[in-house]
């Protein structure tokens, strides 16, 4: 925060300048009067009065502009990548407001930079693992150590699909960052859409059961089929990653007024307290230890929220009973956004 300066309590720069000018004039007049009574020469009195007035204005004006100097120095440090800069924000005037806004911006930039570094580390890890596996398998085939049997080819296909999913998520993230995306609206039958997404998940998690319960069975909405497929694929990928193989992931849907309520329920470890909102933020994966154990880039749920909001819907996370996680999304029967 820094030390409090003499004029910090005044709520306006205009008021501060007025106070400085009035004070300087008053002191100059007092010095001139004292000099007259003491018999100082006429030319000395205005010189001394002016010198004292300038000194007073210099002292107090320095307190007004010092936060601006601090911000200039902090901006230079931030340009070099140091976002820990903090400027004095004790003033009640417009400069104080600017200083507080600057400190908030610096904190946000520091968080964004930290998220960027975390994302690069996560993506590097997620890319390196399948690439290393593919390279090892191909080297073994070329060297004659292994033969290209069905099991090996299936493993290589799974690694390739993993790379494809990561690239698709990064492309979706770039679209999310760029702003509005057009929706291609058409009737979408939800049970069929969910089965398609489940078949994709089965390619790399064949032992994980996914149960689908849509009421009615032919339940459909008006939306963008490709985007809604993204949502369901990301939710199922997230649920099956955390759910034990002997516990099925449940997807159920039903009409609620003018909306459709879809729930994706897993029986995994659940969401730590305080992470229910954060898991939908870009680059966030909830508990760091849990993320490292189960993998993932932390982009899937952020992309799902983006698509749901494009359809004027909402998505939330809740604890499941008796354990696990329940992702709940409400979508209008007819998308009203279509942007």
C-alpha positions, 0 to 999 in steps of 0.5 A: 500500500505504501505510506499515506501522503498528506493530501490522500484524504481529498477526493479530487485532483482539482480539490488538491490543486486548489488546496495547494494553490490557496496554501501557497498564496496564504504562506507567501502573503504571510511571509511578505507581511512578516518581511514588511514588519521586519523591514526587509527590502522590497525586492527580497520579500517577493523572491522569498515568498515565491521560493516558499510557494514553489517549495510547497507546491513541489512537495505536495504536487509530488505526492499527487504524481508519485503513483503515476511514476510508480505505474510507469516503472511498474509498466516497464517491469510488466513489459519484461514479464514481471507482473508482481508490481504493486503501486501505492493506492492510498489516494482517494482521488482519480489517481488512486482509482487508477492505481487500484485498477492498475493493481487489479490489472497486474494481478489478473495478468499475473494469473493469466500468465500463470495459466498460460504457463500451466497450459503449455506444460499440460499440452506439452505433456499430453502431446509428448505421451502419445507421440513417444508411444507412436514413435516407439511402436513405429521404431519397433516395427521398422527394426523388426522387433514387433510386427504390425498385428491388430493389437499394436495397430489398435494401440497406435490408433488410440494414440493417434485419436488422442492427438486428434482430440487434443488438436481439436480442443486447441482449435476450439479454444482459439474459436472461444477466444476469438468471440462469436461463432455461428450455429447451424441450427437443425433438429437434433435427436439426443439419444442418437447424438449421445450414442455417437459420442459414447462410441467415440469414447469406447474406442479408447475406453472399451471397458467403461459402460455408458448408460443412456436414458432419454425421456421420451426416447426420441427426445430432440431439440433444435441446435447445432449438431456438431457443437452439441456432439462436442459437448457430449463427447467432452462430458463423457470423456471427462466422466469416463476418465474419473469413473471406475471401470465397474461403475457405469456412467449415466446420461439421462435427459428429460423435458423441463418446461421449455428446456431439456435437462441433461445429466451426466453422472459418474461414480468417480472421486467427485469434485473438491469443495470450491472447484464446482465453478472453477472446473469450467474456467479455461485452463482449469482442471480442479485439484492439481493432484487429481488432474495429474493422476487422471490426465487431461488438458482442462479444456473440455469443460470450458469448451462445453460451457462455451457451446452450451452458452451459445445455445442460451443454456446453462451448465453446472456441476454438483456432487452425485449421491452417494459419490461422484460428480453430476454435470447438469445442463439445461438447453432450450428446446429451440436455441434462441441465440443462433449467433 
